[in-house]
Amino acid sequence: MTTIRTVLLPAISALIATLAIQARAGVPYELPPTPDIHCLIVGMTLSNTTDANQRISGAMLTVFYFGRLDRFSPKDIGDAIAKEAITWTPADSQSEAARCGKELDDKARSINDAGKNLIHRGVGLDNEAAPPTDAAPATPPPPPALPPIATTPSVSKTPPMQDPKHPLHIGEEYYPVESRRLGEEGTCVVRLQVDADGYIRATQLLSSTGHQRLNAACLSSFTDARMIPATVDGKPAESWFLFRVNWKLNGLGFNNTPRIRDDYHLKVGPDDYPPLSRKLHQEGDCIVHATVEQDGPPSNVTVTKSTGYAPLDQACLTAVQQAQFMAARQAGGTLPASADINITWRLPSP
């Protein structure tokens, strides 16, 4: 056996190190494979059952597939699990458990065959260095079979659903004021514990919006809220449920363009009409170009399209110069940008 230790084992160690380096060198960014994520979900689910055999199977699945995903960060794996768990059903658990179990069993057989091959080669090397003997090399016993992954009887289940009679605190009217002012947007995933009576008893933030204020709004969206509970074979049941909340300003993303604050109105109404223009019945439209570098009044305000009347053009300039703007934003900071404002001057009908 000295030959095995001095020749084979160093060679095997070098081969493993080389394969590890090659697996990690120059690999482009990719998302964790969905089939492996499914097997992780099955493994973690089985690990939390009361059946001992299922717990062993779940632990084996979890360890094996975490090892296969070691080139991905824990955040990438966690985000992938959260994404797939949103639409996960009992039927998925049954079909994926059978697939993952077979794949793990096939891998165990391959490892066993490789081990037998190494033992055979090692015996051959020892035979070259040692005198021949009549005794045949002992064959190692096969590895123990994997515990079977038990399947549960099919049951009819439905997830919790929003109750139109008890709307959640989500939408434009619940947007945090400071987040709106700063142009903060994002999406979160919240895990809800919904009782059989429909009350939401607990919430957990699984995926962040990237903004502390919006994260707090995600959790408060479900305070004192109710949902239509989950059912098992037609009966209400307590369950956990994943809910995605999108915070988007006006349903669109105009963060790269300065805009006048929602609580400010340009002084371009009938009471702001220039007296001389009113007396001379002057009317017209103008376009004003302005640069906005930070929240507040703009700078470099100019008329790029004239009304044709000097008093009205001056009123256009004054209205925009006094306006309160929200600056464009990028990566959490303000971004100098320009804005064009069209203003219409019309006298009230007699």
N, C-alpha and C positions, 0 to 999 in steps of 0.2 A: 504493500500500500504506500510505501515511501515514494514510489514513482508518481502515483496519483497526486500526492500532496505537492510534490516539487514541480510537476509538469502541467497536469490538468487544471488544478485549482487556480494557479496564477493566470493561466490562459483564459479560463472562464471569467475570472474577475476583470481582466482587461477587456474581454468582449462585451461584458455588461456595461462597463464604463464607457466604451466607445459607442455603443447603441444609445446610451442615455444622452451623451453629448450630441450625437446626430439627431436625436429626437427633439432636442431643444434648440438646435442651431438653425437659424434662418427660417423658422416656421412662421408664416404670415398669420396675422390676427384672424381668429375665427370664433364663432359662437359654439358653446358646448353642444355636441350632437344630441338631438332630441331623443333618440332611442336610449342612450345612456342615462339621460336625465329621467326618463320614465322608469328605468330600472332602479335608480336611486330613490325615487318616490315610493316604489314598491318595497324596496329594502327597508326604508325608514318606517313605512306603515306596518310591515310585518314585525319589526323590532319592538313595536309598542303594543303587540297583542298579548293575551294571557297564555296562549299556547306555547309550550317550551320549544317544540320543533319549529314552529313558525318564527319564533324569536331567533333561533340559531340560523335559519335560512335567511332571515332579514339581515342579520349581522354580516353573514357571508356576502350577500349581494351588496350591502352598503360599502364594506371594505374594498371589495373588488372593483366596483365602479368608481369609487372615489380615487382609487389608484389609477384607473384609466383616464381620469380627468385631471391628473395632477399638473398638466400644462396650463390649466385655466386658473384664474384667481378665484378665491372664495366668493368674492362679490359677483363675478360672472356666473358661477354655479348657483348662488342663491337667487339671483335675478331670474335665471332660467327656470329654476324650480318654482318660483312664485308665478311666473308666466304660465307654465304648464298646469299648475295646480288650479288655476282659475276655472278651467273647463274639464277637470278630471272627474270621472264618473266611476261607480262600482264596476261597470262593464270593462272599463279601461284597466282596473286593477286585476281582474281575472285574466284578461287576454295577455297583458304585459307580464304578469307573474309567470305564466306558462312559458313565454318567449325568453324572459330573462333567466329563468331556471334552467332551460335547455342550453342556453348559451354558456352559463357558468359550468354546467355539467360537462359540455364539450371541451371547455378550456381545462377543466380538471383532468379529463382523459388525455388531452395533449401533453399536459405537464407530466402525467404518469408515464406516458410513452417516452418522453424525453429523458426522464429519470432512468428508465430501464436501459435506454441507449447509452447514457453516460456510464452506468454501472457496467454494462457489457464492454465498453471501450476500456474502462479502468481495469477490469479483470484481464483484458488482453495485454495491457501494458505491464501489469504485475507478472503475468506469465512469461513475458520476455526477460524479466530480470531474475525471476525465481525458478528453481528446478521444477519440472513438471510433477504433478501429483495426480493420483487416481481420483481424488475427491472432486466432484463437480461443484462449481460455484453455487452458493445458495441463492435462490430467487427471492427477492424481498416480497412480503405480502402486499397485495394491492391496497391502495388507500381506502379508508372507509367511504361508503357511498354517502352522497349528500342527503340530508333529511328531505323528505318530500315536501313540496310547497302545497299545503292544503288549500283547497278552494272552498269558499263558503256558498251556501245555497243562494240562488239569485233572488234578490228582493227588489221591489219597486221603490225608487227614491226620487224625490224632487228637491232641489235646493231652495233656500230662502229667496224671496222676491220682494221688490219694492211694493209698498202698499199705497195706492193712490189716496187713501183716506188719511194717511200719515206721511206726508212728503218729508224727505230728508232735507237738511239745511245745506243744500248745495245749489250753486248758481250765482248769477250776477249780483243779486241782492245780498249775498253772504260773503262776497269778495272782501278780504281784509283791506281796510282803507289805505294803510301804509303800503301794502303790496301793490295796490292799484296805482298809487302815486309813483312808486319806484319801477313800475312796469314788470313786476315779478310774475312769472308764469311757471307752471310745472305740473307733473302728474305723480300721484302717489297711489300705493296699493295698501289698503287697510284690511286687516283680518278681524272679522266680527264674530262674537259669540251670541247667537240668537236663540233665545229660549223657545220652548214649545208654545208659549203664549204670544210669541212675536216680539217681545221686548229685547232690545240689544243690551246685554249685560256687561260686555267688555269689548275693548277694541285694542288692536296692536298695529303700529305702523311697520309695515314690511319693506316698503320702498319709498325713499324720500323724494320730495319735489326739488330739493336743493336749496330750499328757503325755509328758515325756521318758522316764520309767520304762517306760510302756507301749510307746513306740516301740522301746526297747531290747529289750523282751520280744518284740515283733513279729519283729525280726531273729533273735534267739536261738532262736525257735521252729523254725528250719530248720537249726540247727547240727547237723552229723553226721547229717542226715536223708536219707532216700531216698524216691523216688516211682516210680510206673510211668512210664517215659519216653514221650515223644511218638513217633509213628510216621509215616513217609512211605511210602505204598504198602506198608504192612504191615511195614516194617523200622524198628527203633528208631533215633531220630534226636535229636541235640542241639537244644534249643530254649529260648526264653524264655517264661515263663508268669506271668500275674498271679494273685495269691492274696490274698483278702480275709480279714482276721482280726478278729473281734469280741471285745472284752473287755467283759463284762457281769457285774456282781456277782450271783451266784445266778440268773443268767438274767433278772433283773428289775431295775428301777431304783427303789430305795427310798431314794435319797439325801436326800430331803426329810423323812425321819422318823428321829429318833434311835433307835439300837438298841444292845442290850447286846453287848459285844465277844464274838467267837466263842470266845476263849480264857478267858472268865470264866463261871462258873456261880453262879446265885443260891443263897444259903444257905437253902434251903427243904426240905432232905431230912430223913429220919428222925433224923439226928444233930443237926439244928437245931431239933427240936420243942421248944416251951416246956415245961419240966418240969411246971408246974402244969396245963397243958392235957393233957399226956400222962396225968397222974395222974387228971384228971377226965374223960378220954376225950372231949375236945372236938375237933370237926372242923368244917371250913367252908371257904368260898371268899371271897377278897377281891379288890378291884380297887384298885390304887394309881396315882395320877396324879402325874407328876413333870415338872419343867422341866429341860431340858438345854441349856446355853448353850455348852459347850465339851467336848472330850474329857475323860472322867473321871467322878467322882461327880455326881449330879444335885442340883438345889435345889428348894425348895418342894414337898416330898413330902407328899402327903395321901392318906388312905384315902377313896375315893369310894363303895365298897361294903364294908360290914362283914361279918365272919364271924359276928358275934353274940357274940363272946368277946373281951374286952379283951386277954388275953395273946396271942392269935393275931393280932389287929389290930396290936399292937406289933411282933410278929415280922415281919409284912408290911412295915411301915414300915422296920424295921432292914435287912431284906434288900435293899430297893430303894435305901436311902440309901448302902449300902456298895457297890452295884454299879458296875462300870466301863462307861460308855457311850461310843459313838462319836456325836458330834454330827451333826446334819443339815448338809448342805453344799449350797452354791449358788455358782456362778461361782468355784469354787476356794477359797472361804472357808467358815467355820462359820456356821450359821444357827440362832439360838435357836428351839427348838421343844419341844413337849411329847410325852410318851409315856404310855401306859396299860398297866400290867402286871397280868395276872390270875394269882393264886397260889392253889394248892389245898393244903390241909392235910388229910392222911389218915393215920391211925395204921396201922402195919403189921398185917397179918392175924395173929392168934395162931397 
